[in-house]
Amino acid sequence: MKNNIRVERAILKISQQELAERIGVSRQTINAIELEKYVPSATVIMKIAFIFGKKVEDIFALEESDWK
Amino acid sequence: MKKTFLFPTCFRKIGWIISIVTLLYFVIGVIFFEAKYDFNFKMPAIVGYGEIPFFSEETKYFVLAHTSFITTLFPVLMIIGLVFIAFSRERNEDEYVSKIRERALVWSVLATCAVLILANLLIYGLDALYVFWFDFLFFLLLFVIKFRIDIFRFNRSAKKDEE
C-alpha cells in the first residue's frame, strides 16, 4: 500500500516522533509505514487521515500487489 | 478493541533473573558436579508413583510424590522465566510490535514441530523422554531468540532512517 505521509508531515511541519505520539504508536512504526514496510490497521490509518485533515484515500492508495 | 494480555515491562528482567539463576544452578550444580546438588523432595500430586519415579508399576492418586530439582523445579522455573521474558510488554509496544511478536510465535511453533518430528523419528529410549520433556522450553527459547532478533532489527532500521 502506497502512502504520502512524509509529504503531509512536511506540509504540517511535524516530525515522525510527534506524529507517533499523537497517534499512539512508536516512531519506528511511523517510519515503517512511510517506507511501506508495514500496512497499519484501519484505526491507525484513520487517525493519520484525521491528523492531516485529509481523506484516507488522499493519503493511502492500493497497489496491484494488495489485490493478491 | 480488546488488547492481548502481556506482562508489564519489568517482568522481562524478572524472567531473565529466574532463567539465568535456574540454568546456572542446573549446569554448574547438577551437570558439572554430576547431580551432587540435585535435591529430592516430596510434592502433593494428583497422580504419583511409588518410591522410584517412572520405574514403579504402581500408579497412585492424591499422594505425596517423590521428585527432584531436575524433574520438577528446573522445568517449572525455566518455563516461568521464559514466559516472563517472552510475553512482557515492550517499552514501545504498539501494533507493529504485536505483528512482529505474532510472526515470531508462528515461526517458533513451526520450528519446534519440525524438531519434534525429527526427534520422534531419530531418538528412542529414555533419551527421547528428555527431548519431549524439554520440548516446551525449546519452543519458548526459540520464540524469545527470534522475537528479540526481529525487534533488534526493527529498532536498528528505524535508527538508520532517522531524520
gemmi code that builds the backbone of each chain (N, CA, C; Angstrom):
import gemmi

chains = {
    "A": [
        ("MET", (0.850, -1.195, 0.000), (0.000, 0.000, 0.000), (0.886, 1.245, 0.000)),
        ("LYS", (0.617, 2.127, -0.961), (1.427, 3.358, -1.051), (0.862, 4.423, -0.121)),
        ("ASN", (1.724, 5.355, 0.262), (1.241, 6.477, 1.061), (2.145, 7.685, 0.859)),
        ("ASN", (1.618, 8.856, 1.181), (2.414, 10.078, 1.083), (2.465, 10.783, 2.432)),
        ("ILE", (2.671, 9.973, 3.466), (2.715, 10.513, 4.830), (3.864, 11.497, 4.991)),
        ("ARG", (5.008, 11.169, 4.371), (6.189, 12.040, 4.501), (5.888, 13.447, 3.961)),
        ("VAL", (5.201, 13.484, 2.829), (4.847, 14.776, 2.215), (3.896, 15.547, 3.134)),
        ("GLU", (2.883, 14.855, 3.623), (1.894, 15.503, 4.505), (2.544, 15.997, 5.790)),
        ("ARG", (3.490, 15.238, 6.292), (4.211, 15.657, 7.512), (4.992, 16.927, 7.245)),
        ("ALA", (5.620, 16.982, 6.074), (6.406, 18.161, 5.697), (5.505, 19.389, 5.582)),
        ("ILE", (4.294, 19.185, 5.060), (3.341, 20.308, 4.927), (2.956, 20.844, 6.300)),
        ("LEU", (2.703, 19.897, 7.225), (2.295, 20.304, 8.583), (3.492, 20.610, 9.475)),
        ("LYS", (4.680, 20.326, 8.978), (5.929, 20.550, 9.726), (5.931, 19.786, 11.055)),
        ("ILE", (5.574, 18.513, 10.997), (5.676, 17.703, 12.222), (6.633, 16.533, 11.977)),
        ("SER", (7.327, 16.142, 13.042), (8.310, 15.057, 12.929), (7.609, 13.704, 13.062)),
        ("GLN", (8.370, 12.657, 12.762), (7.843, 11.295, 12.930), (7.471, 11.055, 14.393)),
        ("GLN", (8.318, 11.546, 15.295), (8.095, 11.358, 16.731), (6.779, 12.008, 17.168)),
        ("GLU", (6.560, 13.245, 16.684), (5.316, 13.963, 17.052), (4.097, 13.231, 16.531)),
        ("LEU", (4.177, 12.814, 15.270), (3.050, 12.093, 14.671), (2.793, 10.806, 15.430)),
        ("ALA", (3.877, 10.107, 15.785), (3.748, 8.845, 16.527), (3.063, 9.068, 17.864)),
        ("GLU", (3.467, 10.125, 18.554), (2.879, 10.410, 19.872), (1.392, 10.726, 19.752)),
        ("ARG", (1.031, 11.479, 18.721), (-0.387, 11.855, 18.554), (-1.245, 10.635, 18.239)),
        ("ILE", (-0.663, 9.697, 17.473), (-1.446, 8.515, 17.080), (-1.427, 7.463, 18.185)),
        ("GLY", (-0.311, 7.417, 18.931), (-0.205, 6.406, 19.994), (0.551, 5.163, 19.538)),
        ("VAL", (1.496, 5.365, 18.609), (2.378, 4.272, 18.183), (3.821, 4.736, 18.361)),
        ("SER", (4.766, 3.854, 18.050), (6.179, 4.222, 18.193), (6.667, 4.937, 16.935)),
        ("ARG", (7.758, 5.671, 17.073), (8.339, 6.369, 15.922), (8.793, 5.354, 14.869)),
        ("GLN", (9.292, 4.226, 15.338), (9.737, 3.177, 14.410), (8.574, 2.675, 13.539)),
        ("THR", (7.381, 2.638, 14.107), (6.213, 2.187, 13.343), (5.863, 3.205, 12.259)),
        ("ILE", (5.907, 4.497, 12.600), (5.641, 5.540, 11.604), (6.666, 5.431, 10.476)),
        ("ASN", (7.915, 5.209, 10.850), (8.989, 5.057, 9.874), (8.711, 3.873, 8.947)),
        ("ALA", (8.291, 2.756, 9.545), (7.999, 1.550, 8.748), (6.813, 1.784, 7.808)),
        ("ILE", (5.809, 2.528, 8.267), (4.638, 2.836, 7.424), (5.067, 3.711, 6.243)),
        ("GLU", (5.879, 4.723, 6.523), (6.342, 5.636, 5.454), (7.152, 4.891, 4.412)),
        ("LEU", (7.961, 3.932, 4.870), (8.799, 3.159, 3.948), (8.032, 2.022, 3.297)),
        ("GLU", (6.717, 1.958, 3.608), (5.831, 0.923, 3.041), (6.287, -0.489, 3.408)),
        ("LYS", (6.928, -0.620, 4.579), (7.329, -1.937, 5.089), (6.195, -2.544, 5.913)),
        ("TYR", (5.250, -1.706, 6.318), (4.176, -2.168, 7.198), (2.873, -1.490, 6.814)),
        ("VAL", (1.807, -2.299, 6.694), (0.476, -1.745, 6.428), (-0.248, -1.624, 7.769)),
        ("PRO", (-0.558, -0.390, 8.191), (-1.163, -0.218, 9.520), (-2.622, -0.671, 9.554)),
        ("SER", (-3.149, -0.740, 10.755), (-4.552, -1.122, 10.938), (-5.451, 0.034, 10.500)),
        ("ALA", (-6.738, -0.253, 10.373), (-7.710, 0.761, 9.953), (-7.738, 1.919, 10.950)),
        ("THR", (-7.596, 1.586, 12.222), (-7.621, 2.622, 13.273), (-6.486, 3.624, 13.065)),
        ("VAL", (-5.291, 3.103, 12.840), (-4.132, 3.986, 12.659), (-4.280, 4.791, 11.377)),
        ("ILE", (-4.743, 4.159, 10.319), (-4.942, 4.850, 9.036), (-5.907, 6.023, 9.205)),
        ("MET", (-6.985, 5.789, 9.915), (-7.996, 6.843, 10.097), (-7.473, 7.953, 11.005)),
        ("LYS", (-6.657, 7.561, 11.994), (-6.055, 8.572, 12.882), (-5.126, 9.469, 12.086)),
        ("ILE", (-4.324, 8.862, 11.200), (-3.385, 9.630, 10.367), (-4.157, 10.611, 9.496)),
        ("ALA", (-5.207, 10.128, 8.866), (-6.023, 10.990, 7.992), (-6.641, 12.142, 8.782)),
        ("PHE", (-7.090, 11.842, 9.991), (-7.710, 12.858, 10.851), (-6.710, 13.941, 11.220)),
        ("ILE", (-5.498, 13.511, 11.571), (-4.466, 14.477, 11.988), (-4.084, 15.385, 10.822)),
        ("PHE", (-4.007, 14.799, 9.614), (-3.640, 15.593, 8.440), (-4.826, 16.375, 7.871)),
        ("GLY", (-6.008, 16.100, 8.377), (-7.199, 16.788, 7.883), (-7.539, 16.414, 6.451)),
        ("LYS", (-7.240, 15.201, 6.071), (-7.487, 14.746, 4.702), (-8.308, 13.459, 4.738)),
        ("LYS", (-8.779, 13.078, 3.558), (-9.478, 11.783, 3.469), (-8.433, 10.668, 3.407)),
        ("VAL", (-8.859, 9.455, 3.804), (-7.945, 8.306, 3.807), (-7.372, 8.065, 2.414)),
        ("GLU", (-8.218, 8.143, 1.399), (-7.766, 7.851, 0.032), (-6.834, 8.933, -0.533)),
        ("ASP", (-6.778, 10.099, 0.126), (-5.831, 11.136, -0.296), (-4.417, 10.838, 0.217)),
        ("ILE", (-4.327, 9.978, 1.205), (-3.027, 9.668, 1.813), (-2.566, 8.248, 1.448)),
        ("PHE", (-3.497, 7.314, 1.419), (-3.148, 5.918, 1.137), (-3.764, 5.483, -0.189)),
        ("ALA", (-3.021, 4.602, -0.896), (-3.536, 4.085, -2.169), (-3.165, 2.618, -2.302)),
        ("LEU", (-4.105, 1.833, -2.810), (-3.856, 0.398, -3.012), (-2.935, 0.195, -4.216)),
        ("GLU", (-2.137, -0.879, -4.124), (-1.281, -1.250, -5.251), (-1.771, -2.573, -5.834)),
        ("GLU", (-1.176, -2.947, -6.981), (-1.521, -4.228, -7.630), (-1.354, -5.386, -6.656)),
        ("SER", (-0.237, -5.364, -5.926), (0.112, -6.485, -5.029), (-0.877, -6.645, -3.874)),
        ("ASP", (-1.590, -5.583, -3.519), (-2.553, -5.662, -2.417), (-3.766, -6.513, -2.777)),
        ("TRP", (-3.975, -6.701, -4.088), (-5.136, -7.464, -4.544), (-4.868, -8.970, -4.594)),
        ("LYS", (-3.603, -9.349, -4.394), (-3.272, -10.785, -4.499), (-3.512, -11.526, -3.188)),
    ],
    "B": [
        ("MET", (-11.084, -1.895, 21.183), (-10.565, -3.210, 20.777), (-9.831, -3.865, 21.947)),
        ("LYS", (-10.163, -5.144, 22.177), (-9.533, -5.836, 23.309), (-8.063, -6.079, 23.013)),
        ("LYS", (-7.206, -5.765, 24.001), (-5.773, -5.943, 23.796), (-5.355, -7.308, 24.326)),
        ("THR", (-4.333, -7.886, 23.668), (-3.801, -9.173, 24.130), (-3.108, -8.962, 25.459)),
        ("PHE", (-3.261, -9.945, 26.367), (-2.609, -9.821, 27.665), (-1.100, -9.925, 27.514)),
        ("LEU", (-0.377, -9.018, 28.159), (1.082, -9.089, 28.252), (1.467, -8.664, 29.660)),
        ("PHE", (2.535, -9.259, 30.175), (3.014, -8.847, 31.486), (3.609, -7.443, 31.393)),
        ("PRO", (3.650, -6.711, 32.501), (4.312, -5.399, 32.495), (5.778, -5.542, 32.096)),
        ("THR", (6.358, -4.436, 31.598), (7.736, -4.451, 31.068), (8.755, -4.966, 32.075)),
        ("CYS", (8.562, -4.650, 33.344), (9.537, -5.046, 34.376), (9.643, -6.560, 34.524)),
        ("PHE", (8.642, -7.301, 34.081), (8.666, -8.754, 34.229), (9.758, -9.401, 33.381)),
        ("ARG", (10.209, -8.669, 32.337), (11.261, -9.241, 31.478), (12.539, -9.437, 32.276)),
        ("LYS", (12.891, -8.415, 33.087), (14.097, -8.521, 33.925), (13.947, -9.669, 34.923)),
        ("ILE", (12.753, -9.754, 35.529), (12.496, -10.823, 36.496), (12.666, -12.176, 35.806)),
        ("GLY", (12.153, -12.273, 34.598), (12.254, -13.509, 33.827), (13.700, -13.896, 33.547)),
        ("TRP", (14.526, -12.901, 33.177), (15.949, -13.161, 32.917), (16.640, -13.675, 34.171)),
        ("ILE", (16.331, -13.038, 35.307), (16.966, -13.441, 36.569), (16.602, -14.874, 36.913)),
        ("ILE", (15.297, -15.195, 36.840), (14.841, -16.548, 37.178), (15.487, -17.573, 36.234)),
        ("SER", (15.478, -17.270, 34.927), (16.005, -18.226, 33.941), (17.501, -18.445, 34.117)),
        ("ILE", (18.251, -17.361, 34.277), (19.712, -17.481, 34.355), (20.128, -18.193, 35.638)),
        ("VAL", (19.521, -17.805, 36.750), (19.875, -18.451, 38.019), (19.544, -19.948, 37.974)),
        ("THR", (18.362, -20.278, 37.468), (17.957, -21.692, 37.379), (18.890, -22.470, 36.461)),
        ("LEU", (19.206, -21.879, 35.308), (20.080, -22.554, 34.343), (21.484, -22.744, 34.901)),
        ("LEU", (21.994, -21.708, 35.572), (23.332, -21.809, 36.167), (23.373, -22.900, 37.221)),
        ("TYR", (22.338, -22.943, 38.044), (22.284, -23.978, 39.083), (22.263, -25.358, 38.436)),
        ("PHE", (21.484, -25.475, 37.361), (21.374, -26.758, 36.671), (22.712, -27.159, 36.049)),
        ("VAL", (23.319, -26.230, 35.331), (24.553, -26.549, 34.613), (25.715, -26.785, 35.586)),
        ("ILE", (25.885, -25.871, 36.529), (27.023, -25.991, 37.440), (26.738, -27.011, 38.538)),
        ("GLY", (25.622, -26.821, 39.223), (25.346, -27.673, 40.372), (24.969, -29.089, 40.035)),
        ("VAL", (24.285, -29.262, 38.924), (23.767, -30.590, 38.615), (24.626, -31.314, 37.585)),
        ("ILE", (24.866, -30.673, 36.445), (25.633, -31.338, 35.390), (27.121, -31.384, 35.738)),
        ("PHE", (27.692, -30.225, 36.071), (29.129, -30.147, 36.322), (29.549, -30.989, 37.511)),
        ("PHE", (28.747, -30.933, 38.557), (29.082, -31.705, 39.753), (28.331, -33.035, 39.803)),
        ("GLU", (27.852, -33.475, 38.621), (27.233, -34.796, 38.467), (26.129, -35.055, 39.485)),
        ("ALA", (25.159, -34.189, 39.441), (23.923, -34.341, 40.237), (24.157, -34.277, 41.744)),
        ("LYS", (25.336, -33.792, 42.143), (25.612, -33.705, 43.589), (24.637, -32.715, 44.250)),
        ("TYR", (24.314, -31.653, 43.513), (23.448, -30.630, 44.084), (22.002, -30.762, 43.635)),
        ("ASP", (21.672, -31.891, 43.020), (20.274, -32.161, 42.732), (19.641, -32.630, 44.036)),
        ("PHE", (18.548, -31.994, 44.439), (17.959, -32.384, 45.711), (16.566, -32.972, 45.500)),
        ("ASN", (16.240, -33.935, 46.346), (14.931, -34.580, 46.265), (13.960, -33.955, 47.249)),
        ("PHE", (12.722, -33.997, 46.917), (11.682, -33.532, 47.839), (10.355, -34.177, 47.453)),
        ("LYS", (9.378, -33.974, 48.295), (8.053, -34.545, 48.013), (7.086, -33.425, 47.648)),
        ("MET", (6.208, -33.725, 46.697), (5.223, -32.729, 46.239), (3.835, -33.333, 46.295)),
        ("PRO", (2.828, -32.578, 46.760), (1.461, -33.123, 46.657), (1.090, -33.272, 45.190)),
        ("ALA", (0.613, -34.459, 44.836), (0.335, -34.743, 43.428), (-1.043, -35.366, 43.248)),
        ("ILE", (-1.637, -35.091, 42.098), (-2.916, -35.733, 41.752), (-2.630, -37.156, 41.294)),
        ("VAL", (-1.584, -37.293, 40.469), (-1.154, -38.618, 40.023), (0.304, -38.779, 40.391)),
        ("GLY", (0.634, -39.852, 41.089), (2.008, -40.064, 41.514), (2.444, -41.494, 41.281)),
        ("TYR", (3.668, -41.776, 41.757), (4.207, -43.122, 41.585), (4.647, -43.655, 42.925)),
        ("GLY", (5.288, -44.815, 42.871), (5.877, -45.404, 44.075), (7.137, -44.663, 44.454)),
        ("GLU", (8.066, -45.342, 45.103), (9.275, -44.700, 45.600), (10.168, -44.195, 44.473)),
        ("ILE", (10.259, -44.968, 43.380), (11.143, -44.592, 42.268), (10.279, -44.145, 41.077)),
        ("PRO", (10.333, -42.840, 40.747), (9.517, -42.361, 39.619), (9.873, -43.086, 38.338)),
        ("PHE", (8.901, -43.243, 37.486), (8.995, -43.855, 36.154), (9.175, -45.361, 36.197)),
        ("PHE", (9.782, -45.870, 37.260), (10.036, -47.301, 37.250), (9.053, -48.078, 38.120)),
        ("SER", (8.234, -47.361, 38.850), (7.275, -48.048, 39.698), (6.085, -48.496, 38.861)),
        ("GLU", (5.572, -49.664, 39.130), (4.416, -50.153, 38.371), (3.118, -49.626, 38.954)),
        ("GLU", (3.226, -49.114, 40.147), (2.014, -48.738, 40.857), (1.719, -47.249, 40.675)),
        ("THR", (0.589, -46.952, 40.083), (0.165, -45.559, 39.947), (-0.731, -45.221, 41.130)),
        ("LYS", (-0.384, -44.117, 41.800), (-1.202, -43.730, 42.959), (-1.843, -42.380, 42.678)),
        ("TYR", (-2.948, -42.119, 43.342), (-3.660, -40.849, 43.153), (-3.703, -40.078, 44.463)),
        ("PHE", (-3.577, -38.766, 44.360), (-3.604, -37.847, 45.514), (-2.626, -38.311, 46.584)),
        ("VAL", (-1.365, -38.248, 46.191), (-0.292, -38.696, 47.089), (0.794, -37.631, 47.169)),
        ("LEU", (1.750, -37.900, 48.045), (2.968, -37.086, 48.062), (3.964, -37.790, 47.142)),
        ("ALA", (4.232, -37.161, 45.992), (5.118, -37.800, 45.007), (6.569, -37.456, 45.299)),
        ("HIS", (7.448, -38.440, 45.057), (8.885, -38.204, 45.195), (9.390, -37.585, 43.910)),
        ("THR", (10.062, -36.479, 44.025), (10.584, -35.813, 42.831), (11.882, -35.104, 43.174)),
        ("SER", (12.447, -34.388, 42.190), (13.735, -33.722, 42.423), (13.782, -32.388, 41.680)),
        ("PHE", (14.882, -31.669, 41.878), (15.050, -30.381, 41.199), (15.011, -30.556, 39.689)),
        ("ILE", (15.735, -31.573, 39.176), (15.825, -31.751, 37.719), (14.449, -32.041, 37.122)),
        ("THR", (13.710, -32.938, 37.762), (12.454, -33.392, 37.152), (11.316, -32.402, 37.333)),
        ("THR", (11.335, -31.603, 38.392), (10.189, -30.716, 38.646), (10.554, -29.230, 38.668)),
        ("LEU", (11.421, -28.850, 39.588), (11.699, -27.412, 39.771), (12.367, -26.774, 38.565)),
        ("PHE", (13.337, -27.475, 37.969), (14.060, -26.902, 36.836), (13.124, -26.546, 35.679)),
        ("PRO", (12.310, -27.492, 35.171), (11.421, -27.110, 34.071), (10.389, -26.056, 34.467)),
        ("VAL", (9.858, -26.127, 35.677), (8.842, -25.146, 36.097), (9.435, -23.737, 36.157)),
        ("LEU", (10.600, -23.616, 36.787), (11.223, -22.286, 36.908), (11.657, -21.755, 35.551)),
        ("MET", (12.175, -22.632, 34.705), (12.606, -22.189, 33.365), (11.400, -21.732, 32.554)),
        ("ILE", (10.286, -22.456, 32.636), (9.087, -22.054, 31.898), (8.598, -20.695, 32.390)),
        ("ILE", (8.554, -20.533, 33.723), (8.103, -19.246, 34.283), (9.011, -18.114, 33.791)),
        ("GLY", (10.327, -18.329, 33.897), (11.287, -17.303, 33.473), (11.137, -16.960, 32.003)),
        ("LEU", (11.070, -17.987, 31.155), (10.968, -17.742, 29.708), (9.632, -17.120, 29.324)),
        ("VAL", (8.559, -17.503, 30.003), (7.245, -16.896, 29.728), (7.276, -15.406, 30.070)),
        ("PHE", (7.910, -15.069, 31.195), (8.030, -13.651, 31.569), (8.831, -12.888, 30.510)),
        ("ILE", (9.924, -13.484, 30.038), (10.754, -12.816, 29.018), (9.973, -12.679, 27.718)),
        ("ALA", (9.310, -13.752, 27.317), (8.651, -13.789, 26.003), (7.423, -12.900, 25.935)),
        ("PHE", (6.662, -12.833, 27.017), (5.363, -12.169, 26.942), (5.260, -10.952, 27.846)),
        ("SER", (6.355, -10.209, 27.940), (6.324, -8.925, 28.632), (6.177, -7.821, 27.605)),
        ("ARG", (5.455, -6.781, 28.011), (5.231, -5.643, 27.122), (6.560, -4.971, 26.794)),
        ("GLU", (6.739, -4.602, 25.519), (7.902, -3.813, 25.130), (7.671, -2.372, 25.565)),
        ("ARG", (8.778, -1.611, 25.693), (8.654, -0.196, 26.101), (7.846, 0.574, 25.067)),
        ("ASN", (8.084, 0.256, 23.783), (7.357, 0.955, 22.716), (6.337, 0.010, 22.070)),
        ("GLU", (5.556, -0.650, 22.918), (4.579, -1.629, 22.440), (3.492, -0.968, 21.615)),
        ("ASP", (3.312, -1.435, 20.384), (2.213, -0.954, 19.543), (1.858, -2.075, 18.567)),
        ("GLU", (1.045, -1.762, 17.551), (0.531, -2.829, 16.689), (1.627, -3.482, 15.842)),
        ("TYR", (2.649, -2.723, 15.478), (3.715, -3.304, 14.675), (4.533, -4.302, 15.511)),
        ("VAL", (4.792, -3.947, 16.758), (5.500, -4.860, 17.650), (4.666, -6.124, 17.866)),
        ("SER", (3.342, -5.944, 17.983), (2.447, -7.118, 18.112), (2.542, -8.006, 16.884)),
        ("LYS", (2.664, -7.378, 15.717), (2.786, -8.137, 14.472), (4.098, -8.938, 14.461)),
        ("ILE", (5.170, -8.285, 14.898), (6.469, -8.958, 14.975), (6.386, -10.133, 15.936)),
        ("ARG", (5.715, -9.929, 17.066), (5.562, -10.995, 18.063), (4.771, -12.168, 17.479)),
        ("GLU", (3.703, -11.843, 16.764), (2.858, -12.880, 16.149), (3.663, -13.705, 15.146)),
        ("ARG", (4.470, -13.029, 14.318), (5.285, -13.739, 13.307), (6.305, -14.651, 13.984)),
        ("ALA", (6.926, -14.134, 15.055), (7.922, -14.922, 15.782), (7.275, -16.149, 16.410)),
        ("LEU", (6.045, -15.984, 16.901), (5.307, -17.093, 17.524), (5.033, -18.197, 16.499)),
        ("VAL", (4.559, -17.808, 15.335), (4.261, -18.780, 14.264), (5.535, -19.512, 13.863)),
        ("TRP", (6.615, -18.737, 13.674), (7.892, -19.327, 13.265), (8.379, -20.339, 14.293)),
        ("SER", (8.296, -19.988, 15.577), (8.823, -20.873, 16.615), (7.956, -22.122, 16.770)),
        ("VAL", (6.643, -22.012, 16.570), (5.783, -23.202, 16.619), (6.175, -24.167, 15.495)),
        ("LEU", (6.340, -23.623, 14.299), (6.705, -24.471, 13.150), (8.075, -25.105, 13.344)),
        ("ALA", (9.033, -24.315, 13.832), (10.389, -24.844, 14.049), (10.377, -25.935, 15.121)),
        ("THR", (9.612, -25.722, 16.190), (9.529, -26.727, 17.264), (8.886, -28.002, 16.751)),
        ("CYS", (7.851, -27.860, 15.931), (7.202, -29.045, 15.349), (8.178, -29.829, 14.481)),
        ("ALA", (8.995, -29.114, 13.713), (9.989, -29.775, 12.856), (10.970, -30.572, 13.717)),
        ("VAL", (11.420, -29.956, 14.807), (12.360, -30.634, 15.710), (11.696, -31.850, 16.355)),
        ("LEU", (10.433, -31.693, 16.748), (9.691, -32.806, 17.371), (9.543, -33.984, 16.414)),
        ("ILE", (9.255, -33.681, 15.157), (9.104, -34.749, 14.155), (10.430, -35.489, 14.005)),
        ("LEU", (11.514, -34.718, 13.899), (12.836, -35.344, 13.762), (13.184, -36.161, 15.001)),
        ("ALA", (12.858, -35.616, 16.170), (13.160, -36.310, 17.426), (12.395, -37.630, 17.515)),
        ("ASN", (11.125, -37.579, 17.112), (10.300, -38.795, 17.116), (10.880, -39.873, 16.209)),
        ("LEU", (11.429, -39.426, 15.083), (11.932, -40.386, 14.095), (13.340, -40.882, 14.421)),
        ("LEU", (14.145, -40.020, 15.083), (15.564, -40.347, 15.224), (16.031, -40.679, 16.642)),
        ("ILE", (15.228, -40.364, 17.646), (15.680, -40.588, 19.031), (14.713, -41.525, 19.728)),
        ("TYR", (15.261, -42.561, 20.364), (14.422, -43.542, 21.048), (14.942, -43.813, 22.454)),
        ("GLY", (14.145, -44.519, 23.223), (14.559, -44.878, 24.585), (14.316, -43.753, 25.573)),
        ("LEU", (15.037, -43.823, 26.696), (14.853, -42.854, 27.773), (15.269, -41.446, 27.339)),
        ("ASP", (16.241, -41.355, 26.448), (16.697, -40.048, 25.955), (15.576, -39.327, 25.217)),
        ("ALA", (14.701, -40.099, 24.574), (13.570, -39.485, 23.877), (12.665, -38.778, 24.869)),
        ("LEU", (12.548, -39.369, 26.049), (11.709, -38.775, 27.099), (12.220, -37.378, 27.467)),
        ("TYR", (13.553, -37.249, 27.581), (14.124, -35.941, 27.927), (13.849, -34.919, 26.831)),
        ("VAL", (13.901, -35.367, 25.579), (13.642, -34.458, 24.451), (12.211, -33.909, 24.544)),
        ("PHE", (11.264, -34.788, 24.743), (9.864, -34.338, 24.789), (9.567, -33.559, 26.060)),
        ("TRP", (10.282, -33.905, 27.101), (10.143, -33.232, 28.378), (10.492, -31.753, 28.265)),
        ("PHE", (11.618, -31.478, 27.595), (12.104, -30.101, 27.486), (11.666, -29.421, 26.193)),
        ("ASP", (10.711, -30.063, 25.516), (10.268, -29.518, 24.239), (9.645, -28.140, 24.382)),
        ("PHE", (8.851, -27.943, 25.426), (8.206, -26.641, 25.599), (9.222, -25.554, 25.920)),
        ("LEU", (10.272, -25.942, 26.639), (11.352, -24.978, 26.908), (11.997, -24.566, 25.589)),
        ("PHE", (12.188, -25.543, 24.710), (12.808, -25.291, 23.417), (11.960, -24.325, 22.591)),
        ("PHE", (10.638, -24.530, 22.619), (9.729, -23.647, 21.889), (9.841, -22.214, 22.411)),
        ("LEU", (9.810, -22.061, 23.741), (9.893, -20.726, 24.349), (11.231, -20.068, 24.038)),
        ("LEU", (12.300, -20.875, 24.110), (13.634, -20.342, 23.834), (13.736, -19.844, 22.396)),
        ("LEU", (13.233, -20.657, 21.460), (13.238, -20.270, 20.040), (12.459, -18.978, 19.840)),
        ("PHE", (11.290, -18.895, 20.477), (10.459, -17.706, 20.328), (11.180, -16.470, 20.860)),
        ("VAL", (11.779, -16.577, 22.038), (12.483, -15.441, 22.634), (13.616, -14.981, 21.715)),
        ("ILE", (14.388, -15.934, 21.212), (15.526, -15.594, 20.335), (15.035, -14.917, 19.063)),
        ("LYS", (14.049, -15.522, 18.405), (13.527, -14.976, 17.141), (12.925, -13.584, 17.351)),
        ("PHE", (12.142, -13.440, 18.390), (11.472, -12.166, 18.661), (12.484, -11.063, 18.958)),
        ("ARG", (13.468, -11.373, 19.777), (14.464, -10.368, 20.156), (15.316, -9.952, 18.948)),
        ("ILE", (15.631, -10.914, 18.062), (16.390, -10.576, 16.850), (15.555, -9.643, 15.966)),
        ("ASP", (14.279, -9.972, 15.794), (13.400, -9.150, 14.940), (13.200, -7.756, 15.528)),
        ("ILE", (13.066, -7.665, 16.844), (12.905, -6.355, 17.495), (14.182, -5.539, 17.352)),
        ("PHE", (15.337, -6.193, 17.478), (16.625, -5.511, 17.318), (16.738, -4.938, 15.905)),
        ("ARG", (16.375, -5.747, 14.905), (16.425, -5.281, 13.505), (15.449, -4.129, 13.281)),
        ("PHE", (14.275, -4.237, 13.885), (13.239, -3.214, 13.768), (13.745, -1.877, 14.328)),
        ("ASN", (14.340, -1.925, 15.516), (14.856, -0.707, 16.142), (16.048, -0.153, 15.368)),
        ("ARG", (16.898, -1.050, 14.861), (18.093, -0.616, 14.134), (17.724, 0.019, 12.803)),
        ("SER", (16.737, -0.546, 12.104), (16.348, 0.006, 10.797), (15.738, 1.383, 10.977)),
        ("ALA", (15.029, 1.604, 12.077), (14.433, 2.914, 12.335), (15.528, 3.930, 12.612)),
        ("LYS", (16.604, 3.495, 13.301), (17.703, 4.420, 13.622), (18.410, 4.846, 12.349)),
        ("LYS", (18.548, 3.896, 11.387), (19.252, 4.211, 10.131), (18.488, 5.248, 9.329)),
        ("ASP", (17.145, 5.146, 9.415), (16.314, 6.054, 8.627), (15.921, 7.309, 9.392)),
        ("GLU", (16.574, 7.506, 10.547), (16.227, 8.643, 11.404), (16.443, 9.949, 10.658)),
        ("GLU", (15.540, 10.876, 10.937), (15.657, 12.171, 10.252), (16.817, 12.960, 10.809)),
    ],
}
model = gemmi.Model(1)
for chain_id, residues in chains.items():
    chain = gemmi.Chain(chain_id)
    for i, (resn, *xyz) in enumerate(residues, 1):
        res = gemmi.Residue()
        res.name, res.seqid = resn, gemmi.SeqId(i, " ")
        for name, pos in zip(("N", "CA", "C"), xyz):
            atom = gemmi.Atom()
            atom.name, atom.element = name, gemmi.Element(name[0])
            atom.pos, atom.b_iso = gemmi.Position(*pos), 0.0
            res.add_atom(atom)
        chain.add_residue(res)
    model.add_chain(chain)
structure = gemmi.Structure()
structure.add_model(model)
structure.setup_entities()
